[in-house]
Amino acid sequence: MDLSPSEVTSPFKNNEADQSKYLKTELITSVEPQLVESGASKRLADNNGRRLKIRSSAAEEDRKKAHWLSCKRARERKKMEMEKLKDEIRWYQEELSQLRAKQQLPAQDLDKSSSIQKHQRIQDQQKISSNDGGVAVSQNLTNNKERTPNARAAVNEPATEHPESAQSGSCSAEVAKIKLPKFLTEFHTEVASNVDLSDFTGLEGEQRRFGRFSFPLSLIPTVERINSVYGDISATSLVSPSVSATVYVLFCAVIREMEHLRLEEVTEDIILKWRDVIKDALRLGFNVAFAMEHLKKVAYAYFGQPGCKLLHYIDSKISTLEAEVNDWKKKRAEIYEESKMCINAAENFIGLPVSTGLFP
């Protein structure tokens, strides 16, 4: 806008002072709207900047709060999982302690009919008769000074077998605990023996003399092993060999069956048959108390099989849980190391208002 004096039409052409004042007024009037508009734009830009800054700060606060809540939930979830694992391990350890305190041994299924037991006995005898030559006498029988280091080795139970569940194994152990005292009472009862040579296999055929007695050839290795460890078990008997010969043969047949049968192949019927023969030998004055003591161990082991399986199952479960706990501990350490500063700061506000620490 050109405001040169030559082009300005003013009512004060003849008065220079008035003319100058008029020109200034015109200039201010024309420029002032532009200055006002410029100032308003600047204030608007400043206000927008402040709003964006406030929004950015609020978003950052929201993000930090969300991260803190996420860390808190993760920490609480891990804590609950750890407590659950600890409770489960504690339960298994208490169950194991109770079983060991009661000295419960593993047990088998006790509900077998007598016909099934008889059939099993015939099968066992056929198996024994099919074996030629002797098998070494078990370590506990041939040397009563040696002891098995633990009950699990004594029952010779495969380590891979486990009960289907802790509940079923516990029920079997309870059944054994109830049935065992009754069986031991029957075990020690003095009853007439009904065992004869027909209850054993492999006793037919040629015989050979050993000491004062003649034995079937299948029993000679067994007689020799007994004699090498315990000496002549008939030396203390005052009964003539013609009367005691049959009992001696039956006793050696019992030891031979023990040499060929595993624990899982033994039945209550077989144990009672062995008991009758050993008691007959004791009544005649034979030195066979060692065999009766060993037979008691066999009886305990027979009833102890389910409990042994249960202990193996619990031990396996404890090992698995301990491995899981160790894995969770490792993960916890990694998480803490990655977010140590945030976690430490968050822990100072758990259950407290965020103003905590603001006013020392």
Backbone torsions as a table, in degrees:
resi	resn	phi	psi	omega
1	MET	NA	117.8	-176.8
2	ASP	-92.7	121.4	-177.4
3	LEU	-117.0	36.6	-179.7
4	SER	-64.8	146.7	-174.2
5	PRO	-59.3	-28.8	-175.7
6	SER	-69.5	-23.2	-175.4
7	GLU	-104.4	-6.4	-177.1
8	VAL	-83.3	128.3	175.6
9	THR	-99.4	115.4	-174.5
10	SER	-134.2	145.6	177.1
11	PRO	-72.2	-2.0	-176.7
12	PHE	-116.4	45.5	-176.8
13	LYS	-65.4	-32.1	-176.5
14	ASN	-89.0	-7.1	-178.6
15	ASN	-119.1	107.5	-174.8
16	GLU	-67.9	-36.4	-179.3
17	ALA	-65.9	-44.1	179.3
18	ASP	-67.1	-37.3	179.2
19	GLN	-62.0	-41.5	179.3
20	SER	-64.7	-41.1	-179.6
21	LYS	-65.4	-37.0	179.8
22	TYR	-66.5	-40.6	-179.8
23	LEU	-63.7	-41.2	179.4
24	LYS	-63.0	-40.6	-179.7
25	THR	-63.4	-42.3	179.0
26	GLU	-63.5	-41.3	-179.0
27	LEU	-64.2	-44.0	-179.7
28	ILE	-64.9	-39.9	-177.9
29	THR	-63.8	-37.9	-177.2
30	SER	-79.1	-29.3	-174.5
31	VAL	-92.1	-29.8	-172.4
32	GLU	-58.5	-42.3	178.8
33	PRO	-59.5	-37.1	179.3
34	GLN	-66.2	-39.7	179.4
35	LEU	-67.1	-39.6	179.6
36	VAL	-63.1	-43.5	-179.5
37	GLU	-64.1	-38.8	179.8
38	SER	-64.8	-43.6	178.9
39	GLY	-63.9	-39.0	179.3
40	ALA	-65.4	-40.0	178.8
41	SER	-63.3	-39.9	179.9
42	LYS	-65.5	-42.1	178.6
43	ARG	-64.2	-38.9	178.6
44	LEU	-63.1	-43.3	179.0
45	ALA	-62.7	-40.9	178.9
46	ASP	-63.4	-42.9	179.5
47	ASN	-63.3	-41.9	178.5
48	ASN	-63.2	-39.7	178.6
49	GLY	-62.7	-42.8	178.7
50	ARG	-64.2	-41.0	179.0
51	ARG	-62.3	-44.2	179.1
52	LEU	-62.2	-39.5	179.5
53	LYS	-64.5	-41.9	179.1
54	ILE	-64.6	-43.4	179.6
55	ARG	-63.4	-40.7	178.6
56	SER	-63.1	-42.5	179.5
57	SER	-64.8	-40.4	179.1
58	ALA	-65.8	-40.4	178.6
59	ALA	-63.8	-39.6	178.1
60	GLU	-64.7	-41.0	177.7
61	GLU	-63.6	-42.2	178.4
62	ASP	-63.0	-40.4	179.4
63	ARG	-63.9	-43.8	178.4
64	LYS	-63.0	-41.6	179.8
65	LYS	-64.6	-42.2	178.5
66	ALA	-63.0	-40.6	178.6
67	HIS	-64.5	-40.9	179.4
68	TRP	-64.1	-43.3	178.6
69	LEU	-63.7	-40.2	178.6
70	SER	-62.7	-44.1	178.1
71	CYS	-62.6	-40.3	-179.1
72	LYS	-65.3	-45.1	179.2
73	ARG	-63.6	-41.7	179.2
74	ALA	-62.9	-41.2	179.8
75	ARG	-65.1	-42.2	179.1
76	GLU	-66.3	-38.9	178.6
77	ARG	-64.1	-44.3	177.9
78	LYS	-62.3	-38.7	-179.8
79	LYS	-64.7	-42.1	178.9
80	MET	-64.8	-40.5	179.2
81	GLU	-64.8	-40.7	178.5
82	MET	-63.7	-42.1	179.4
83	GLU	-64.2	-38.8	178.4
84	LYS	-63.7	-43.9	178.1
85	LEU	-63.6	-42.1	179.5
86	LYS	-63.2	-40.6	178.8
87	ASP	-63.6	-40.5	180.0
88	GLU	-66.3	-42.1	177.4
89	ILE	-63.7	-41.0	179.8
90	ARG	-62.4	-38.1	-179.9
91	TRP	-64.8	-45.8	179.9
92	TYR	-65.0	-38.2	178.8
93	GLN	-65.5	-38.3	177.4
94	GLU	-65.9	-41.6	177.6
95	GLU	-61.0	-43.0	-179.8
96	LEU	-65.4	-40.0	178.9
97	SER	-64.4	-41.0	179.1
98	GLN	-64.5	-41.5	178.8
99	LEU	-64.0	-42.7	179.7
100	ARG	-69.4	-34.9	179.4
101	ALA	-66.6	-37.3	178.9
102	LYS	-79.8	-8.1	-178.5
103	GLN	55.2	43.1	178.6
104	GLN	-76.9	131.2	177.3
105	LEU	-100.4	155.6	180.0
106	PRO	-62.5	153.7	-175.9
107	ALA	-138.7	158.8	178.9
108	GLN	-98.9	172.9	173.2
109	ASP	-68.9	125.5	-172.2
110	LEU	-98.4	0.0	-174.3
111	ASP	-95.6	61.4	177.4
112	LYS	-106.5	136.6	178.5
113	SER	-76.9	160.3	-178.2
114	SER	-66.0	-30.9	179.6
115	SER	-67.0	-39.8	178.0
116	ILE	-65.9	-40.6	178.7
117	GLN	-62.5	-40.9	179.3
118	LYS	-63.4	-43.1	178.3
119	HIS	-62.2	-41.2	178.1
120	GLN	-63.5	-39.4	-180.0
121	ARG	-62.7	-41.8	179.6
122	ILE	-62.8	-42.0	178.4
123	GLN	-62.7	-41.9	178.4
124	ASP	-62.5	-41.4	-179.4
125	GLN	-66.5	-38.8	177.0
126	GLN	-63.9	-38.2	178.2
127	LYS	-63.9	-41.6	-179.5
128	ILE	-65.3	-43.1	-177.2
129	SER	-66.6	-24.4	-179.6
130	SER	-78.4	-12.1	-180.0
131	ASN	-91.1	123.8	176.6
132	ASP	-98.1	137.5	-179.9
133	GLY	86.7	160.4	-175.8
134	GLY	-87.5	160.2	172.2
135	VAL	-117.0	144.9	-175.1
136	ALA	-57.9	140.5	177.2
137	VAL	-64.7	144.6	-179.8
138	SER	-58.3	150.9	-173.7
139	GLN	-62.1	-37.3	180.0
140	ASN	-67.1	-32.8	-177.4
141	LEU	-77.1	-40.5	-175.1
142	THR	-81.9	-17.6	179.8
143	ASN	-147.2	95.6	-176.6
144	ASN	-74.7	-1.5	176.6
145	LYS	-81.9	-23.4	-179.4
146	GLU	-87.7	143.2	-178.5
147	ARG	-127.2	142.0	176.9
148	THR	-68.5	136.7	-176.1
149	PRO	-63.2	-28.7	177.3
150	ASN	-154.2	164.3	-173.6
151	ALA	-64.6	-32.2	-176.3
152	ARG	-67.8	-38.9	176.8
153	ALA	-66.7	-32.6	-177.5
154	ALA	-64.8	-39.4	-177.9
155	VAL	-83.4	-6.1	174.6
156	ASN	54.8	45.2	-175.2
157	GLU	-91.2	130.7	177.0
158	PRO	-59.2	135.5	-174.3
159	ALA	-71.5	-19.1	-174.4
160	THR	-83.0	-14.3	-177.5
161	GLU	-82.0	134.0	177.4
162	HIS	-137.7	151.0	174.0
163	PRO	-67.3	159.2	-178.5
164	GLU	-63.1	-32.1	178.2
165	SER	-156.1	161.1	178.4
166	ALA	-64.2	-31.5	-178.4
167	GLN	-66.7	-46.2	-179.2
168	SER	-65.9	-38.9	178.3
169	GLY	-65.5	-38.3	179.1
170	SER	-65.4	-39.6	178.5
171	CYS	-63.2	-42.7	179.0
172	SER	-62.7	-40.2	178.6
173	ALA	-65.1	-36.7	178.3
174	GLU	-66.5	-40.4	177.4
175	VAL	-60.8	-43.5	179.5
176	ALA	-62.7	-39.5	-178.8
177	LYS	-64.3	-34.6	179.5
178	ILE	-77.5	-41.0	-173.5
179	LYS	-79.2	-30.6	-174.8
180	LEU	-58.9	-49.6	179.8
181	PRO	-57.8	-39.5	178.8
182	LYS	-63.9	-42.4	-179.8
183	PHE	-66.8	-39.8	179.2
184	LEU	-64.7	-35.2	175.6
185	THR	-62.0	-44.2	177.1
186	GLU	-66.8	-33.7	-178.7
187	PHE	-62.4	-39.6	-176.5
188	HIS	-91.2	-5.4	-179.1
189	THR	-68.1	137.0	177.1
190	GLU	-83.1	109.2	-179.9
191	VAL	-129.6	160.0	178.0
192	ALA	-69.1	137.3	-179.0
193	SER	-83.6	133.9	178.9
194	ASN	-114.5	16.7	-176.7
195	VAL	-85.6	137.6	173.8
196	ASP	-138.5	-177.4	-174.9
197	LEU	-63.0	-25.7	-178.5
198	SER	-71.0	-14.1	177.9
199	ASP	-79.8	-3.4	179.2
200	PHE	-125.9	154.2	177.8
201	THR	-110.5	161.8	177.5
202	GLY	81.1	14.1	-178.3
203	LEU	-100.7	3.5	179.9
204	GLU	-87.9	171.7	173.5
205	GLY	90.7	-160.2	-174.0
206	GLU	-64.9	148.6	178.6
207	GLN	-120.8	160.3	177.8
208	ARG	-135.8	144.3	-177.1
209	ARG	-83.2	138.3	175.0
210	PHE	-138.1	111.0	-174.7
211	GLY	67.4	-126.0	-179.2
212	ARG	-91.9	-1.4	-172.3
213	PHE	-125.0	158.5	174.9
214	SER	-110.4	136.4	-176.4
215	PHE	-128.6	150.7	171.5
216	PRO	-59.0	149.7	-176.8
217	LEU	-58.6	-30.7	-179.2
218	SER	-66.9	-21.2	-177.7
219	LEU	-96.9	-7.9	-176.7
220	ILE	-59.1	-46.5	178.1
221	PRO	-59.0	-37.6	179.5
222	THR	-67.4	-44.4	178.7
223	VAL	-59.9	-41.9	-179.0
224	GLU	-64.5	-40.5	179.8
225	ARG	-67.6	-41.3	177.5
226	ILE	-61.6	-45.3	-177.8
227	ASN	-65.4	-34.8	-178.4
228	SER	-69.7	-24.4	-177.8
229	VAL	-100.5	-47.4	-173.7
230	TYR	-107.3	-1.6	-177.9
231	GLY	75.9	-162.9	-179.6
232	ASP	-77.6	102.9	-175.7
233	ILE	-71.2	-12.6	179.2
234	SER	-91.8	-3.3	-174.9
235	ALA	-63.0	-30.4	-177.7
236	THR	-86.3	-4.6	-179.1
237	SER	-84.3	134.9	178.9
238	LEU	-96.4	2.5	179.9
239	VAL	-85.3	143.4	-178.0
240	SER	-64.4	148.6	179.8
241	PRO	-57.4	-31.5	-179.4
242	SER	-65.3	-28.2	179.5
243	VAL	-88.6	-39.9	-174.0
244	SER	-89.5	-5.5	-176.1
245	ALA	-59.1	-44.1	-177.6
246	THR	-63.4	-42.3	179.4
247	VAL	-63.8	-38.9	178.9
248	TYR	-62.8	-43.0	179.0
249	VAL	-63.7	-43.8	178.8
250	LEU	-62.1	-40.4	179.3
251	PHE	-61.8	-44.8	178.1
252	CYS	-64.8	-32.4	177.1
253	ALA	-66.8	-36.2	176.0
254	VAL	-62.0	-47.2	-179.5
255	ILE	-62.3	-38.3	179.1
256	ARG	-63.6	-40.7	176.8
257	GLU	-64.2	-40.2	176.9
258	MET	-59.5	-35.3	-178.8
259	GLU	-68.2	-26.2	-173.3
260	HIS	-102.6	-17.4	-175.9
261	LEU	-100.8	139.6	171.7
262	ARG	-90.4	165.1	-174.9
263	LEU	-58.8	-41.5	-177.9
264	GLU	-68.5	-11.7	178.1
265	GLU	-94.7	-7.3	-178.0
266	VAL	-82.4	145.5	176.2
267	THR	-125.9	168.2	176.6
268	GLU	-61.0	-39.0	-179.2
269	ASP	-61.9	-40.9	179.1
270	ILE	-66.5	-41.8	179.6
271	ILE	-60.5	-43.2	-179.6
272	LEU	-68.1	-33.7	176.1
273	LYS	-64.3	-45.2	178.0
274	TRP	-61.9	-40.6	179.2
275	ARG	-57.7	-45.0	-178.0
276	ASP	-61.0	-42.4	-179.0
277	VAL	-66.6	-44.2	-178.9
278	ILE	-64.7	-40.0	178.5
279	LYS	-65.6	-37.4	175.6
280	ASP	-59.5	-41.5	179.6
281	ALA	-66.4	-39.0	177.7
282	LEU	-64.5	-39.8	179.8
283	ARG	-63.0	-30.1	179.7
284	LEU	-86.3	2.4	176.7
285	GLY	88.9	13.7	177.9
286	PHE	-71.9	147.3	179.2
287	ASN	-85.8	74.7	-175.1
288	VAL	-126.2	23.5	178.4
289	ALA	-59.6	-30.7	179.7
290	PHE	-61.4	-35.4	-179.6
291	ALA	-69.4	-38.5	178.4
292	MET	-65.3	-41.0	177.5
293	GLU	-62.9	-40.6	179.0
294	HIS	-66.9	-37.6	-180.0
295	LEU	-64.3	-34.5	176.1
296	LYS	-62.2	-40.5	178.1
297	LYS	-63.4	-40.4	178.0
298	VAL	-61.8	-40.9	179.6
299	ALA	-63.2	-45.1	177.9
300	TYR	-61.7	-43.9	-179.3
301	ALA	-64.4	-37.9	179.0
302	TYR	-58.8	-46.2	179.9
303	PHE	-78.7	-10.7	-174.8
304	GLY	-93.1	-3.3	-172.6
305	GLN	-62.7	-48.5	178.7
306	PRO	-61.2	-38.8	178.1
307	GLY	-63.5	-37.1	177.6
308	CYS	-64.2	-42.6	177.7
309	LYS	-63.2	-38.5	179.1
310	LEU	-63.4	-42.7	178.6
311	LEU	-63.2	-40.8	177.8
312	HIS	-61.5	-41.5	179.9
313	TYR	-63.9	-44.9	-179.5
314	ILE	-64.4	-43.1	178.3
315	ASP	-59.8	-42.1	178.7
316	SER	-64.2	-41.7	179.6
317	LYS	-65.0	-41.5	179.3
318	ILE	-62.5	-43.1	179.3
319	SER	-60.8	-42.0	179.5
320	THR	-64.0	-44.7	-179.6
321	LEU	-66.3	-39.0	178.2
322	GLU	-63.9	-38.2	176.9
323	ALA	-64.1	-40.0	178.0
324	GLU	-65.9	-41.1	178.6
325	VAL	-61.7	-44.5	178.6
326	ASN	-61.9	-37.0	178.4
327	ASP	-66.6	-41.2	177.5
328	TRP	-65.4	-38.2	177.4
329	LYS	-62.0	-40.1	178.8
330	LYS	-64.7	-44.3	179.0
331	LYS	-63.6	-39.4	179.6
332	ARG	-62.0	-43.5	179.7
333	ALA	-63.0	-38.5	179.3
334	GLU	-65.8	-44.6	-180.0
335	ILE	-63.4	-42.6	-179.6
336	TYR	-64.7	-39.6	-178.4
337	GLU	-66.9	-36.3	-178.8
338	GLU	-71.7	-33.4	-175.9
339	SER	-126.3	39.7	-174.5
340	LYS	-57.5	-47.5	-174.8
341	MET	-65.2	-45.0	-179.7
342	CYS	-66.5	-41.7	-177.8
343	ILE	-65.6	-44.4	178.9
344	ASN	-61.3	-39.7	178.9
345	ALA	-68.1	-40.6	-178.8
346	ALA	-65.3	-37.8	-178.0
347	GLU	-63.6	-25.5	179.0
348	ASN	-72.5	-14.8	-177.4
349	PHE	-112.2	0.9	-177.4
350	ILE	-61.9	120.6	179.1
351	GLY	74.6	10.1	-176.4
352	LEU	-127.6	155.3	174.0
353	PRO	-67.4	151.9	-177.2
354	VAL	-70.3	-5.7	175.5
355	SER	-81.7	-1.7	-179.4
356	THR	-59.7	127.7	-179.7
357	GLY	90.9	-8.4	-179.3
358	LEU	-69.2	-35.4	179.4
359	PHE	-117.4	95.7	-177.1
360	PRO	-58.4	NA	NA
